[in-house]
Amino acid sequence: MPFFVLGTLLLLAFLAWATWRTAQVLRQVTPDFNLLLFPAENLMRLGMIVVCVLLARLSGQAYSQFGWQSLDLSRDLLAGCFVGIVVALIVPPLTRWAVARFGAAIYSPIVVTSILPRDRREWFFVPLALVPAVFLEELLFRSLLLGGFGSFAPPILLALVWSILFGAMHLPQGTLGIVVAAALGLLLSFLFLATQSLIAPTLAHYIINLLQLVWASRDKSLLERWSADTGSHL
């Protein structure tokens, strides 16, 4: 168990550092390729997924503790789709309102623009690459940190703590990005606890991210406004 705790926290620290480092690079250089399709990034995500699975197995806890089950698959799929679609419909108008009310500085689409598909080929591969990206976050934050650590602290407390950290890791997206990500993390945590399965939060998370890209590609006015106000280039 000590190895599970230490390994999970080290993995979390590495992911936080990698996220921060990527944000630093994006502020200085605009890549001429889709960041989500970068081979090294995808290999790293797959490697971290394997590490998450190994840590869970080494913990000696039942797989049900990590949500690696489904007591009702239809319910989990329906819940994931419902939450994902509802949140995806709420966030865009909320973002536009917040930017109009508080100014472009409150939000940075730097991450969205770095993974936004640029042609039909990327619209095929980006949704595929989004799968391991989303699964890694859910496996770490919901399965290991919430489910696995549930033996050490009350789940509600863990949900609050890890959701705040989940939001903080979205610092590159500005204050609004942090708040929205923290709220989303808390919602996904409650979804995980309610269903006792990783399926619903993972599906919801994927739908939210995918529809965010669809929205950004169809309505670029917010991205263009941010670009003009900050002097950046899309």
Secondary structure, 3 states (H helix, E strand, C coil): CHHHHHHHHHHHHHHHHHHHHHHHHHHHCCCCCCHHHCHHHHHHHHHHHHHHHHHHHHHCCCHHHHCCCCCCHHHHHHHHHHHHHHHHHHHHHHHHHHHHHHCHHHCCCHHHHHHCCCCHHHHHHHHHHHHHHHHHHHHHHHHHHHHHHHHCCCHHHHHHHHHHHHHHCCHHHHHHHHHHHHHHHHHHHHHHHHHCCCHHHHHHHHHHHHHHHHHHHHCCHHHHHHHHHHCCCC
